[in-house]
Each structure stands twice: as C-alpha cells, then as structure tokens.
C-alpha cells in the first residue's frame, strides 16, 4: 500500500523501469488528477476490472458456467442474478451449486436455480412475492413461516410486499399506455428479469385491485409501526388478503 508521499517514487520508477520485472499496481479508483497516475498510464497498461452490473451479470454467469464445465440457459442466468444479486462471490458459489445439482452434461435451467438458491432469505422473499402476485394462496401461506425461519424481520417482508404491489401497479398502468419492457426497465430502474415477471403478473390484476392491494400493504405497515397489530399477525393477514384478492379495506369508517 502506497502512502500520499510515494508519488515521486512512482514517477521515478515509471521513467526508468527494470526491464526484467513486471510490476502490478492495484488501486480501487486511481485519481487521474495525480501526476504519478498519469505517468504510470503512459509507461504501462491500465486494466479496468469493474464488477458487472445487473445488465452484464447474466452474461458473466453464462461464461462462468462454461468455465465450470456446464451450461446455463439465459432465463436461468437472469433468475440467478435476480435472486442473488451482482456480488460475484455469491453468484459463483450459487452457480457452482446449480451446475453440480444439474449433473454432468446437463443444462442448468430455472428449476435448478430455484432448487439451490431458494434457502436464502432474498430467494424466499422472491418466492413469496411470486405466490402472492399470482394468486397462489396456499403456496404464499407456506412461504411465510419458511421466510421467518431464516431470520427475516416481518416488517422487512411487509416493506417488500409494499414495493412489489407498487411496482405491479406502475407496470400495469404504464403497460396499458403502450410502454414496452425496455421502456419500463429504464423508467423504473428494474432488472430485466423483474420487468418480465412483473409484466406477466400485473396482467393477472385489474388496476383497481392493484391500487387496493397497495393500500392494504400501507395499512398493514402502519398497523405494525403504531402498535395496533403484532408484526407476524399483520403479515399473515396481508398475505392472505393479497393472495385471495380480499382487498376491501378492513379499517372502520368514521360515522
């Protein structure tokens, strides 16, 4: 690790490097305003090792699968990134599990990815949101205790449900105006896989029902934060209301 006063030494070395030696300097973000950095760029080669973002990560997953001796479908790569995120260490670990699970010579598909990644809390939330949005009430009810067993706080799950309903409402309203997947991805800043799933799920709902569902989520969060309801009880009730479309407001009207 170089200190602030080492710039002169770097400049001197770059002006007369040792021919038989290759030196590698690693920096999180080189400051090109410094003379030493500019001199090194001129004397050597700069290799940028930026981590892939949500758009590039599926390509990385497919290339890495080949390096591991397997293959993965594009939808499965998109799903893995959506479940795990873009942290390369976690992606590599979950991908290796999926390749092993699929078996030698087999192509990793979405079912393989779900099988190996479903134990993580983010994946459990993803499964719960899918079940709720698709009206699979029994599956949604089963997912709640499994999710809480991972240590996920109920209030965080409530917040995830609120975001999901807001996203579905936005997607439905914009899609009804003729917006396509690419436009939605840019406007809402969502992962391509999430846009695809949200479009499919939003079509299962009427816009009014989505608005009522969002109101139910806000009501449940408010009940927990104000102490009117226990967090787990509020979560169970909300999941049931959303998955079964029982969306009439439960609050008492003032007379």
JOCOR-V221064 format. One record per backbone hydrogen bond with DSSP energy under -0.5 kcal/mol. CO is the residue of the C=O (numbers start at 1). NH is the residue of the N-H. E is the energy in kcal/mol with one decimal. If there is no record, write none. Layout:
# JOCOR-V221064
co->CO nh->NH e->E
co->CO nh->NH e->E
This chain:
# JOCOR-V221064
co->3 nh->6 e->-1.5
co->4 nh->7 e->-0.6
co->6 nh->10 e->-1.8
co->7 nh->11 e->-2.3
co->8 nh->12 e->-2.3
co->9 nh->13 e->-2.3
co->10 nh->14 e->-2.7
co->11 nh->15 e->-1.6
co->12 nh->16 e->-1.1
co->13 nh->16 e->-0.5
co->17 nh->19 e->-0.6
co->18 nh->21 e->-1.6
co->21 nh->23 e->-0.6
co->23 nh->25 e->-0.5
co->30 nh->32 e->-0.9
co->31 nh->34 e->-1.9
co->34 nh->38 e->-1.7
co->35 nh->39 e->-2.6
co->36 nh->40 e->-2.1
co->37 nh->41 e->-2.1
co->38 nh->42 e->-1.7
co->39 nh->43 e->-2.1
co->40 nh->44 e->-2.2
co->45 nh->47 e->-0.5
co->46 nh->48 e->-0.6
co->47 nh->49 e->-0.5
co->53 nh->57 e->-2.6
co->54 nh->58 e->-0.6
co->56 nh->59 e->-0.6
co->56 nh->60 e->-1.9
co->57 nh->61 e->-2.6
co->58 nh->62 e->-2.1
co->59 nh->63 e->-2.3
co->60 nh->64 e->-2.9
co->61 nh->65 e->-2.2
co->62 nh->66 e->-1.4
co->63 nh->67 e->-1.7
co->64 nh->68 e->-1.7
co->65 nh->70 e->-3.0
co->66 nh->69 e->-1.5
co->71 nh->108 e->-3.2
co->73 nh->77 e->-2.3
co->74 nh->78 e->-2.5
co->75 nh->79 e->-2.2
co->76 nh->80 e->-2.5
co->77 nh->81 e->-2.0
co->78 nh->82 e->-2.2
co->79 nh->83 e->-2.4
co->80 nh->84 e->-2.8
co->81 nh->85 e->-2.3
co->86 nh->88 e->-0.5
co->87 nh->91 e->-2.6
co->88 nh->92 e->-2.7
co->89 nh->93 e->-2.0
co->90 nh->94 e->-2.8
co->91 nh->95 e->-2.6
co->92 nh->96 e->-2.3
co->93 nh->97 e->-1.7
co->94 nh->98 e->-2.1
co->95 nh->99 e->-2.7
co->96 nh->100 e->-2.2
co->97 nh->101 e->-2.7
co->98 nh->102 e->-2.4
co->99 nh->103 e->-1.5
co->103 nh->106 e->-1.8
co->106 nh->71 e->-0.7
co->106 nh->108 e->-0.5
co->108 nh->73 e->-2.4
co->109 nh->113 e->-1.9
co->110 nh->114 e->-2.6
co->111 nh->115 e->-2.1
co->112 nh->116 e->-1.7
co->113 nh->117 e->-2.3
co->114 nh->118 e->-1.3
co->117 nh->120 e->-1.2
co->120 nh->124 e->-2.2
co->121 nh->125 e->-2.5
co->122 nh->126 e->-2.1
co->123 nh->127 e->-2.5
co->124 nh->128 e->-2.5
co->125 nh->129 e->-2.9
co->126 nh->130 e->-2.2
co->127 nh->131 e->-2.4
co->128 nh->132 e->-2.5
co->129 nh->133 e->-2.7
co->130 nh->134 e->-2.1
co->131 nh->136 e->-2.5
co->132 nh->135 e->-1.3
co->135 nh->137 e->-1.5
co->136 nh->140 e->-2.6
co->137 nh->141 e->-2.5
co->138 nh->142 e->-1.8
co->139 nh->143 e->-1.8
co->140 nh->144 e->-1.3
co->141 nh->145 e->-0.7
co->142 nh->146 e->-1.1
co->143 nh->147 e->-2.5
co->144 nh->148 e->-2.3
co->145 nh->149 e->-1.9
co->146 nh->150 e->-0.6
co->147 nh->150 e->-1.0
co->147 nh->152 e->-1.1
co->148 nh->151 e->-1.6
co->153 nh->156 e->-0.7
co->153 nh->157 e->-1.6
co->154 nh->158 e->-2.5
co->155 nh->159 e->-2.1
co->156 nh->160 e->-2.0
co->157 nh->161 e->-2.3
co->158 nh->162 e->-2.2
co->159 nh->163 e->-2.3
co->160 nh->164 e->-2.3
co->161 nh->165 e->-2.5
co->162 nh->166 e->-2.3
co->163 nh->167 e->-2.7
co->164 nh->168 e->-2.8
co->165 nh->169 e->-2.2
co->166 nh->170 e->-2.5
co->167 nh->171 e->-3.0
co->168 nh->172 e->-2.6
co->169 nh->173 e->-2.4
co->170 nh->174 e->-2.5
co->171 nh->175 e->-2.8
co->172 nh->176 e->-2.2
co->173 nh->177 e->-0.6
co->174 nh->177 e->-0.7
co->174 nh->179 e->-2.1
co->175 nh->178 e->-1.8
co->180 nh->184 e->-2.4
co->181 nh->185 e->-2.5
co->182 nh->186 e->-1.9
co->183 nh->187 e->-2.7
co->184 nh->188 e->-2.9
co->185 nh->189 e->-1.1
co->185 nh->190 e->-0.9
co->191 nh->195 e->-2.3
co->192 nh->196 e->-2.3
co->193 nh->197 e->-2.6
co->194 nh->198 e->-2.8
co->195 nh->199 e->-2.4
co->196 nh->200 e->-1.8
co->197 nh->201 e->-2.7
co->198 nh->202 e->-3.0
co->199 nh->203 e->-1.2
co->201 nh->204 e->-1.6
co->202 nh->205 e->-1.5
co->206 nh->210 e->-2.1
co->207 nh->211 e->-2.2
co->208 nh->212 e->-2.4
co->209 nh->213 e->-2.6
co->210 nh->214 e->-2.4
co->211 nh->215 e->-2.1
co->212 nh->216 e->-2.2
co->213 nh->217 e->-1.9
co->214 nh->218 e->-2.3
co->215 nh->219 e->-2.4
co->216 nh->220 e->-2.2
co->217 nh->221 e->-2.5
co->218 nh->222 e->-2.4
co->219 nh->223 e->-2.4
co->220 nh->224 e->-1.9
co->221 nh->225 e->-2.6
co->222 nh->226 e->-2.1
co->223 nh->228 e->-1.8
co->223 nh->229 e->-1.6
co->224 nh->227 e->-1.1
co->230 nh->234 e->-2.6
co->231 nh->235 e->-2.0
co->232 nh->236 e->-2.6
co->233 nh->237 e->-2.3
co->234 nh->238 e->-2.3
co->235 nh->239 e->-2.6
co->236 nh->240 e->-2.0
co->237 nh->241 e->-2.5
co->238 nh->242 e->-2.8
co->239 nh->243 e->-2.6
co->240 nh->244 e->-1.9
co->241 nh->246 e->-1.8
co->242 nh->245 e->-0.8
co->245 nh->247 e->-1.6
